[in-house]
């Protein structure tokens, strides 16, 4: 079965999930902020950082805090889903040809390079803070799409697709940044082990193995554990495992329709039973239909479809609850005007909007791409501000960028401040540029 572009129906379903997820993220962030600054703030820190879980097996020590397991364990599943999205978009979505991919990819590059550059310029006189340059490079697709959905049918579906493709390309850039720039010590032997397990997964894909259980056992039991012990952040394992998941069907459309038609005819010819139970023949036919449907489905899309609700409604809210609880100890103004915070705010608010707008203009003017049908430049500018909502990925990178808990708290204040301002400006700009009806 040939890979085809994702239908608008699938895009709308994906966007609807992200929209609801954005609302849940907002609520869990508010809860985390209130909890960490209430009279129960000590319980917040104790739960996420002092409570230890895991196991020790010989020389392998896998004991860590809940915060650690959320950021290295649950987020590995999030990055696994990101990897599935990236592979799907490259093979049959908005990134499957240079003509379609040029605009969101160049926009994403501008939205990463310019914010990082602005942060570096602001922090250049403070070498101890320079490592935070990767924080303002990220876009939180759930928040951005959630806010955009508030405009209802005034928003052209092509504008939502542009933002989605931009954010996915942005995620790919963030993954590469984490892999190459936020890895300290590397244990080569563990990386070799991870490479062997990855080789097994790639070979299984080429040999036609389609059982997702096999990829789960070898991927997370082999690749992910090896990455955990190697020094390279374990979330990268999630993306690499996703890239090995088969994206081919076992039968094509014609054979699927022929076999399905025969099975349906056989089922219709079976006489009805006297009770509500099916006959043995009917049960066998239904089982054959289920097996046939599985053969016509790609493991990649099946996994992505199954995991999206888990990511949207569980993993990201839990991550926000564990990471967004910034305890304000002292003056909030002093935290906002700190070089780390200023660099993040300037990067997300100005860097994102300038970078995305400038690079989009450049690629269109050079005739490498065209604006999506029904989308105006004013709307692109509005989207560029919404892309300044970094939140999830920015918070994640801040945990990797700094070792000082004080610097991490300041970075999170900057991320929340920048995301709020970006959301406010983006919503006003879009409100003025979208059709009134």
Secondary structure, 3 states (H helix, E strand, C coil): CCCCCCCHHHHHHHHHHHHHHHHHHHHHHHHHHHHHCCCCHHHHHHHHHHCEECCEECCEECCEEHHHHHHHHHHHHHHHHHHHHHHHHHHHCCCCCHHHHHHHHHHHHHHHHHHHHHHHHHCCCCHHHHHHHHHHHCCCHHHHHHHHHHHHHHCCHHHHHHHHHHHHHHHHHHHHHHHHHCCCCCCHHHHHHHHHHHHHHHHHHHHCCCCHHHHHHHHHHHHHHHHHHHCCCCHHHHHHHHHCCCCCCCCCHHHHHHHHHHHHHHHHHCCCCCCCCCCHHHHHHHHHHHHHHHHCCCHHHHHHHHHHHHHHHHHHHHHHHHHCCCCCCCCHHHHHCCHHHHHHHHHHHHHHHHHHHHHHHHHHHCCCCCCCCCCCHHHHHHHHHHCCCCHHHHHHHHHHHCCCHHHHHHHHHHHHHHHHHHHHHHHHHHHHHCCCC
